[in-house]
Amino acid sequence: MKATSARVLLTGARGGIGQAMARTLAGAGAAVMGVGRAATPPVGAAARMRWLQADLATDAGLAGVVAAAEAWRANVVVHAAGVPAFGPFGSEPAARLDEVLRVNLLAPMLLTRHLMPLLLRQSHAQIVFVGSALGRIGLPGFSVYGASKAGLHGFAEALRRELADTSVRVQLLAPRSTRTAFNDAAVEAYNTATKTAMDPPEVVAEALLRLIESEAADRFIGFPERLAVRLNGLLGALLDGSFVRHRRHLNATPLSHDPKGTAP
């Protein structure tokens, strides 16, 4: 779908990646409705972006987004909302596991389910799930976050195949680590110690635009991450020894957890 034909419902629009996505899509001619938990859009938000306050982890928030999308006739849904989780698995509180899985996995599934009648009525529609390279490459320290994104990847793949004979295209965008406030100081230190590259959010936003316009099934961002995704799928446990540096850094560094986050 050309950007000029897109009416994009964008969740997580207040996060660093979400804001870059809104600017890039609007700049290419798309109409954008941003969704976030805050009452107002971020300062400097794209001029063409409408704003909808909603908490997707609640029934009321989901209902409000569905009603707004119906009235606005959204034809592209971009699931970019999410919360982070980083640290040794044993240090993650049970409530944190519940929050991460509920926001990163269950909320996009429920919102998609509620929006299906709207999308199927249109001559052409697209659903983009913003996953993560960590949904295909299990890294020490990201067991909870990676599980939420792995689930999202599996859902997107199955739904893409299920809807192949309909007017709805299902796509997956998988960024690697990105320089936004989503990643706290502990993650920054981990990435530095393990020589993990980080992209500016604009790289992810441009990849989203290309993905929507190409209608490809998926797009993984960055090298060597794209290669690692393929190798991990082929070799699995044979790659376990590649992550010694990651494991050692994780075990050697005391971590504090910041529960805030709005994007993948």
C-alpha positions as a Markdown table, in Angstrom:
| # | Residue | x | y | z |
|---|---|---|---|---|
| 1 | Met | 0.0 | 0.0 | 0.0 |
| 2 | Lys | 1.3 | 3.5 | -0.9 |
| 3 | Ala | 1.7 | 5.7 | 2.1 |
| 4 | Thr | -0.6 | 8.3 | 0.6 |
| 5 | Ser | -3.4 | 5.7 | 0.8 |
| 6 | Ala | -2.7 | 4.6 | 4.4 |
| 7 | Arg | -4.8 | 5.6 | 7.4 |
| 8 | Val | -2.5 | 4.2 | 10.1 |
| 9 | Leu | -3.6 | 3.4 | 13.6 |
| 10 | Leu | -0.2 | 3.5 | 15.5 |
| 11 | Thr | 0.0 | 2.2 | 19.1 |
| 12 | Gly | 2.9 | 3.2 | 21.3 |
| 13 | Ala | 3.0 | 6.5 | 19.5 |
| 14 | Arg | 4.5 | 8.4 | 22.4 |
| 15 | Gly | 7.6 | 6.2 | 22.6 |
| 16 | Gly | 10.9 | 7.1 | 20.9 |
| 17 | Ile | 10.3 | 4.6 | 18.0 |
| 18 | Gly | 6.6 | 5.5 | 17.8 |
| 19 | Gln | 7.3 | 9.2 | 17.5 |
| 20 | Ala | 9.8 | 8.6 | 14.7 |
| 21 | Met | 7.3 | 6.3 | 13.0 |
| 22 | Ala | 4.6 | 9.0 | 13.2 |
| 23 | Arg | 6.8 | 11.6 | 11.7 |
| 24 | Thr | 8.1 | 9.4 | 8.9 |
| 25 | Leu | 4.6 | 8.1 | 7.9 |
| 26 | Ala | 3.1 | 11.5 | 8.0 |
| 27 | Gly | 6.0 | 12.9 | 6.0 |
| 28 | Ala | 5.3 | 10.3 | 3.3 |
| 29 | Gly | 1.7 | 11.3 | 3.1 |
| 30 | Ala | 0.0 | 8.9 | 5.4 |
| 31 | Ala | -2.7 | 9.9 | 7.8 |
| 32 | Val | -1.8 | 8.8 | 11.3 |
| 33 | Met | -3.8 | 8.2 | 14.5 |
| 34 | Gly | -1.5 | 7.8 | 17.4 |
| 35 | Val | -2.4 | 5.9 | 20.6 |
| 36 | Gly | -0.8 | 6.3 | 24.0 |
| 37 | Arg | -1.5 | 6.3 | 27.7 |
| 38 | Ala | -0.8 | 10.0 | 28.0 |
| 39 | Ala | -3.6 | 12.6 | 27.6 |
| 40 | Thr | -1.7 | 14.6 | 25.1 |
| 41 | Pro | 0.6 | 13.8 | 22.2 |
| 42 | Pro | 4.4 | 14.3 | 22.6 |
| 43 | Val | 5.8 | 17.7 | 22.0 |
| 44 | Gly | 6.7 | 18.2 | 18.4 |
| 45 | Ala | 4.4 | 15.3 | 17.2 |
| 46 | Ala | 3.7 | 15.0 | 13.5 |
| 47 | Ala | 1.3 | 17.8 | 12.5 |
| 48 | Arg | -0.9 | 15.2 | 10.7 |
| 49 | Met | -1.2 | 12.9 | 13.7 |
| 50 | Arg | -4.4 | 12.6 | 15.5 |
| 51 | Trp | -4.2 | 11.6 | 19.2 |
| 52 | Leu | -6.1 | 9.0 | 21.2 |
| 53 | Gln | -5.5 | 8.4 | 24.8 |
| 54 | Ala | -6.0 | 4.7 | 25.8 |
| 55 | Asp | -4.5 | 2.1 | 28.0 |
| 56 | Leu | -4.4 | -1.1 | 25.8 |
| 57 | Ala | -4.0 | -3.3 | 28.9 |
| 58 | Thr | -7.6 | -2.5 | 29.9 |
| 59 | Asp | -10.9 | -3.5 | 28.3 |
| 60 | Ala | -12.1 | 0.1 | 28.3 |
| 61 | Gly | -8.9 | 1.2 | 26.5 |
| 62 | Leu | -9.3 | -1.5 | 23.8 |
| 63 | Ala | -12.9 | -0.6 | 23.3 |
| 64 | Gly | -12.1 | 3.1 | 22.9 |
| 65 | Val | -9.4 | 2.3 | 20.3 |
| 66 | Val | -11.7 | 0.0 | 18.3 |
| 67 | Ala | -14.5 | 2.6 | 18.2 |
| 68 | Ala | -12.1 | 5.3 | 17.1 |
| 69 | Ala | -10.6 | 3.1 | 14.4 |
| 70 | Glu | -14.0 | 2.2 | 13.1 |
| 71 | Ala | -15.1 | 5.8 | 12.9 |
| 72 | Trp | -11.9 | 6.9 | 11.3 |
| 73 | Arg | -11.8 | 3.9 | 8.9 |
| 74 | Ala | -8.2 | 2.9 | 9.7 |
| 75 | Asn | -6.8 | 0.5 | 7.0 |
| 76 | Val | -3.3 | 0.0 | 8.5 |
| 77 | Val | -2.7 | -1.1 | 12.1 |
| 78 | Val | 0.9 | -0.8 | 13.5 |
| 79 | His | 1.3 | -2.5 | 16.9 |
| 80 | Ala | 4.3 | -0.6 | 18.3 |
| 81 | Ala | 3.3 | -0.4 | 22.0 |
| 82 | Gly | 5.4 | -2.4 | 24.5 |
| 83 | Val | 7.2 | -2.4 | 27.8 |
| 84 | Pro | 10.8 | -3.5 | 28.4 |
| 85 | Ala | 12.3 | -6.2 | 30.7 |
| 86 | Phe | 16.0 | -6.8 | 31.3 |
| 87 | Gly | 17.9 | -8.7 | 33.9 |
| 88 | Pro | 18.5 | -12.2 | 35.3 |
| 89 | Phe | 15.2 | -14.1 | 35.1 |
| 90 | Gly | 15.3 | -14.9 | 38.8 |
| 91 | Ser | 15.3 | -11.2 | 39.7 |
| 92 | Glu | 12.1 | -10.4 | 37.7 |
| 93 | Pro | 9.1 | -10.0 | 39.9 |
| 94 | Ala | 6.0 | -12.1 | 39.0 |
| 95 | Ala | 4.0 | -9.0 | 38.4 |
| 96 | Arg | 6.6 | -7.8 | 35.9 |
| 97 | Leu | 6.2 | -11.1 | 33.9 |
| 98 | Asp | 2.5 | -10.6 | 33.8 |
| 99 | Glu | 2.8 | -7.0 | 32.7 |
| 100 | Val | 5.3 | -7.7 | 29.9 |
| 101 | Leu | 3.3 | -10.6 | 28.4 |
| 102 | Arg | 0.0 | -8.7 | 28.8 |
| 103 | Val | 1.2 | -5.5 | 27.1 |
| 104 | Asn | 3.6 | -6.9 | 24.5 |
| 105 | Leu | 1.7 | -10.0 | 23.5 |
| 106 | Leu | -1.9 | -10.2 | 24.7 |
| 107 | Ala | -2.9 | -6.6 | 24.0 |
| 108 | Pro | -1.9 | -6.7 | 20.3 |
| 109 | Met | -3.7 | -10.1 | 19.9 |
| 110 | Leu | -6.9 | -8.7 | 21.5 |
| 111 | Leu | -6.8 | -5.5 | 19.6 |
| 112 | Thr | -6.3 | -7.3 | 16.3 |
| 113 | Arg | -9.2 | -9.6 | 17.1 |
| 114 | His | -11.5 | -6.7 | 17.8 |
| 115 | Leu | -10.4 | -4.9 | 14.6 |
| 116 | Met | -10.7 | -7.8 | 12.2 |
| 117 | Pro | -14.3 | -7.0 | 11.1 |
| 118 | Leu | -13.2 | -3.5 | 10.2 |
| 119 | Leu | -10.1 | -4.6 | 8.3 |
| 120 | Leu | -11.8 | -7.5 | 6.4 |
| 121 | Arg | -14.5 | -5.1 | 5.1 |
| 122 | Gln | -12.0 | -3.0 | 3.3 |
| 123 | Ser | -10.6 | -3.7 | -0.2 |
| 124 | His | -7.1 | -3.7 | 1.2 |
| 125 | Ala | -5.7 | -3.5 | 4.8 |
| 126 | Gln | -2.5 | -4.3 | 6.6 |
| 127 | Ile | -1.5 | -5.3 | 10.1 |
| 128 | Val | 2.1 | -4.7 | 11.2 |
| 129 | Phe | 3.4 | -6.2 | 14.4 |
| 130 | Val | 6.6 | -4.6 | 15.7 |
| 131 | Gly | 8.6 | -7.5 | 17.1 |
| 132 | Ser | 12.3 | -7.7 | 17.9 |
| 133 | Ala | 15.4 | -9.5 | 16.9 |
| 134 | Leu | 15.2 | -10.8 | 20.4 |
| 135 | Gly | 12.0 | -12.7 | 19.5 |
| 136 | Arg | 14.2 | -15.0 | 17.3 |
| 137 | Ile | 17.5 | -14.8 | 19.1 |
| 138 | Gly | 17.4 | -15.7 | 22.8 |
| 139 | Leu | 19.9 | -13.5 | 24.7 |
| 140 | Pro | 20.8 | -13.8 | 28.4 |
| 141 | Gly | 19.0 | -11.1 | 30.3 |
| 142 | Phe | 16.1 | -10.8 | 27.9 |
| 143 | Ser | 14.3 | -14.1 | 28.7 |
| 144 | Val | 11.0 | -12.4 | 29.6 |
| 145 | Tyr | 11.0 | -9.7 | 26.9 |
| 146 | Gly | 12.2 | -12.2 | 24.3 |
| 147 | Ala | 9.4 | -14.6 | 25.2 |
| 148 | Ser | 6.8 | -11.9 | 24.7 |
| 149 | Lys | 8.3 | -11.0 | 21.2 |
| 150 | Ala | 8.7 | -14.7 | 20.2 |
| 151 | Gly | 5.0 | -15.1 | 21.0 |
| 152 | Leu | 4.2 | -12.1 | 18.9 |
| 153 | His | 6.3 | -13.4 | 16.0 |
| 154 | Gly | 4.5 | -16.8 | 16.1 |
| 155 | Phe | 1.1 | -15.1 | 16.2 |
| 156 | Ala | 2.0 | -12.9 | 13.2 |
| 157 | Glu | 3.3 | -15.8 | 11.2 |
| 158 | Ala | 0.2 | -17.9 | 11.8 |
| 159 | Leu | -2.2 | -15.1 | 11.2 |
| 160 | Arg | -0.5 | -14.2 | 8.0 |
| 161 | Arg | -1.0 | -17.7 | 6.7 |
| 162 | Glu | -4.6 | -17.8 | 8.0 |
| 163 | Leu | -5.5 | -14.5 | 6.2 |
| 164 | Ala | -3.6 | -15.2 | 3.0 |
| 165 | Asp | -6.8 | -15.5 | 0.9 |
| 166 | Thr | -8.3 | -12.3 | 2.3 |
| 167 | Ser | -7.7 | -8.6 | 1.7 |
| 168 | Val | -5.7 | -8.3 | 4.9 |
| 169 | Arg | -1.9 | -8.5 | 4.8 |
| 170 | Val | -0.1 | -9.4 | 8.0 |
| 171 | Gln | 3.5 | -8.2 | 8.4 |
| 172 | Leu | 6.3 | -8.3 | 11.0 |
| 173 | Leu | 9.0 | -5.6 | 11.6 |
| 174 | Ala | 11.8 | -6.8 | 13.8 |
| 175 | Pro | 14.3 | -4.0 | 15.0 |
| 176 | Arg | 17.4 | -4.7 | 16.9 |
| 177 | Ser | 18.4 | -2.6 | 19.9 |
| 178 | Thr | 17.4 | 1.1 | 19.4 |
| 179 | Arg | 18.7 | 4.3 | 21.0 |
| 180 | Thr | 15.6 | 5.5 | 22.9 |
| 181 | Ala | 14.6 | 5.9 | 26.5 |
| 182 | Phe | 13.1 | 2.4 | 26.2 |
| 183 | Asn | 16.6 | 1.1 | 26.9 |
| 184 | Asp | 17.8 | 2.2 | 30.3 |
| 185 | Ala | 21.4 | 2.6 | 31.5 |
| 186 | Ala | 21.8 | -1.1 | 32.4 |
| 187 | Val | 20.9 | -2.1 | 28.8 |
| 188 | Glu | 23.2 | 0.6 | 27.4 |
| 189 | Ala | 26.0 | -0.9 | 29.5 |
| 190 | Tyr | 25.2 | -4.4 | 28.4 |
| 191 | Asn | 25.2 | -3.4 | 24.8 |
| 192 | Thr | 28.5 | -1.6 | 25.1 |
| 193 | Ala | 30.1 | -4.6 | 26.9 |
| 194 | Thr | 28.8 | -7.1 | 24.4 |
| 195 | Lys | 29.5 | -4.9 | 21.4 |
| 196 | Thr | 25.8 | -4.9 | 20.4 |
| 197 | Ala | 24.9 | -2.2 | 17.8 |
| 198 | Met | 22.1 | 0.2 | 18.4 |
| 199 | Asp | 20.1 | 2.0 | 15.7 |
| 200 | Pro | 18.5 | 5.5 | 15.9 |
| 201 | Pro | 14.7 | 5.3 | 15.9 |
| 202 | Glu | 14.6 | 6.9 | 12.4 |
| 203 | Val | 16.1 | 3.8 | 11.0 |
| 204 | Val | 13.3 | 1.7 | 12.3 |
| 205 | Ala | 10.7 | 4.2 | 11.1 |
| 206 | Glu | 12.1 | 4.2 | 7.6 |
| 207 | Ala | 12.1 | 0.4 | 7.6 |
| 208 | Leu | 8.4 | 0.5 | 8.6 |
| 209 | Leu | 7.5 | 2.7 | 5.7 |
| 210 | Arg | 9.4 | 0.5 | 3.3 |
| 211 | Leu | 7.7 | -2.6 | 4.8 |
| 212 | Ile | 4.2 | -1.1 | 4.4 |
| 213 | Glu | 4.8 | 0.0 | 0.8 |
| 214 | Ser | 6.4 | -3.3 | -0.2 |
| 215 | Glu | 3.8 | -5.5 | 1.5 |
| 216 | Ala | 6.6 | -8.0 | 2.3 |
| 217 | Ala | 5.9 | -10.6 | 5.0 |
| 218 | Asp | 8.7 | -9.4 | 7.3 |
| 219 | Arg | 11.7 | -7.2 | 7.7 |
| 220 | Phe | 14.6 | -7.7 | 10.2 |
| 221 | Ile | 16.8 | -4.7 | 10.7 |
| 222 | Gly | 20.6 | -4.7 | 11.0 |
| 223 | Phe | 23.6 | -6.8 | 10.3 |
| 224 | Pro | 24.7 | -9.2 | 11.8 |
| 225 | Glu | 21.3 | -9.6 | 13.4 |
| 226 | Arg | 19.6 | -10.6 | 10.2 |
| 227 | Leu | 22.3 | -13.3 | 9.7 |
| 228 | Ala | 22.0 | -14.4 | 13.4 |
| 229 | Val | 18.2 | -14.8 | 13.0 |
| 230 | Arg | 18.8 | -17.2 | 10.2 |
| 231 | Leu | 21.6 | -19.1 | 11.8 |
| 232 | Asn | 19.7 | -19.4 | 15.1 |
| 233 | Gly | 16.8 | -21.0 | 13.2 |
| 234 | Leu | 19.2 | -23.5 | 11.6 |
| 235 | Leu | 21.7 | -24.3 | 14.3 |
| 236 | Gly | 19.8 | -23.5 | 17.6 |
| 237 | Ala | 21.7 | -24.9 | 20.5 |
| 238 | Leu | 25.0 | -25.0 | 18.6 |
| 239 | Leu | 25.1 | -21.2 | 18.9 |
| 240 | Asp | 24.8 | -21.3 | 22.7 |
| 241 | Gly | 28.6 | -20.7 | 23.1 |
| 242 | Ser | 28.3 | -17.5 | 21.1 |
| 243 | Phe | 26.7 | -15.7 | 24.1 |
| 244 | Val | 29.4 | -16.2 | 26.8 |
| 245 | Arg | 30.2 | -12.5 | 26.9 |
| 246 | His | 26.5 | -11.6 | 27.3 |
| 247 | Arg | 26.1 | -14.2 | 30.1 |
| 248 | Arg | 29.2 | -13.0 | 32.0 |
| 249 | His | 28.2 | -9.4 | 31.8 |
| 250 | Leu | 24.7 | -10.1 | 33.1 |
| 251 | Asn | 26.0 | -12.2 | 36.0 |
| 252 | Ala | 28.7 | -9.7 | 37.0 |
| 253 | Thr | 26.5 | -6.5 | 37.0 |
| 254 | Pro | 24.0 | -5.7 | 39.7 |
| 255 | Leu | 20.8 | -4.4 | 38.0 |
| 256 | Ser | 17.9 | -2.2 | 39.1 |
| 257 | His | 14.6 | -2.4 | 37.2 |
| 258 | Asp | 12.8 | 0.5 | 35.7 |
| 259 | Pro | 9.1 | -0.5 | 35.0 |
| 260 | Lys | 8.5 | 2.3 | 32.6 |
| 261 | Gly | 8.5 | 1.9 | 28.8 |
| 262 | Thr | 6.3 | 2.5 | 25.8 |
| 263 | Ala | 7.9 | 0.9 | 22.8 |
| 264 | Pro | 9.7 | -2.2 | 21.6 |
